[in-house]
Amino acid sequence: MDRNIKIMSENVEDILPLTPMQKSMLFMLLLNPSGEFYFEQQRYRLTGCVRPELVEKAWNIVANNNEILRTVFRWKGLENPVQILLKEKKIPVKHFDLSQEKDCIKLSDNIELEEWRNKVDISTSPFRVAICKLSEEEYHMILSTHHIILDGWSNAILLKEFYEVYNCFHNGRGLIKKTKIKYKEYIRWMVKQDKSKAIDKWREYLKGYVPFKSVSPSNVTLQENYKTGIYPYRFNKDFIGELKSFTKKQGITLAALFYSIWGILQMQTYGVEDVVFGITVSGRDPEIIGIDDLVGMFIKTLPMRIRAEKGEKIINLVKQVSLDLVTIEGNQIVELSDILHYQGSPGENILNTAVVIQNYPLEKNYPAAMMVFSSLIWFHLDM
């Protein structure tokens, strides 16, 4: 980690400070370099007209259009870490031909696992690609990256651009140069913001809240009894349809409903009527023109407070949560550290849990790809 490989000055496009979220991620990485915090991996099954040389070429064009994929990080010997945007940088791409092997699927699984074990190095290449050929018309594309350079919505943007570029190459059409704002424009905007009004809103929002003590594995014996993992559960389409119909009728969102359920569950578990937990917001302020097409790390974790009045109907609680979400979205310029500092308990983390709702409409973002690939399927190896 941080091998300080020399960077030629003529290849430096810009040097930028890290956002508060990026600093937190770097801290976690340095605390546990071999850990899985914020390491991201996805695998896609590509079938149809797949040409691996064009896949590699397309990703490098995408990197040319999005400077965050040409970014490396430096911190050793520096008072404040920086991210260095390079003018030119090739995306590391590995090619594996498994088409003549008996169990090519298992071998692809092993390659994905090996890519997982060999975490990306953010000081050299925070994003890399592996392409596994299973047959003439079936490939697996494995993307490995660190969360410090992009969030989930950015990933959807990258995939859309990749498929569009690949389509152009495959059909022999010229590329249309994308005009996008620079990531540094977002950072400069963020630095200039006056947070005082937003902080006042947050102080009012959290006024009177008393943190409760949750049950946690505070010793080795308890830690041994705690098991972490992925526990998937799939709702059937009919139930989802009923949920959507209900939320539409009540004028609430699915997010507000899920947050409310989680809040009520905590109230019942801990015997309280006032809870605060973390939620993830986009961090993409509409004030910045073109922010929706920008690739980078924007998300933030902010507090969500849910209170229950005696005799209050649950639907009224959910409607209040919907209103609170509007307020939170309108005051997301602050960082969690700002809120904790001014909340009155600077040394205490008031968030016992966090809820992340992901909603990335990928299938709507790459229609051009359907003209080339007969299937584009995301899947992940359970480990």
ABEGO torsion letter per residue (X at the ends): XGAGBBBBAAABABBBBBBAAAAAAAAAAAABAABABGBBBBBBBBBEBBBAAAAAAAAAAAAAABAAAABBBBABGBABBBBBBBABBBBBBBBBBAAABABAAAAAAAAAAAAAABBBBAAABABBBBBBBABAABBBBBBBBBAAABBAAAAAAAAAAAAAAAAAAAAGBBBBBBBBBBAAAAAAAAAABBAAAAAAAAAAAABGBBBBBBBBBABAAAAAABBBEBBBBBBBAAAAAAAAAAAAAAGBBAAAAAAAAAAAAAAAAAGBABBBBBBBBAGBBAABBGAAABBEBABBBBBBBBBBBBGBBAAAAAAAAAAAAAAAAAAAABBAAAAAAAAGBAABBABABBBBBBBBBAAAABAAAAAABABBBBBBBBX
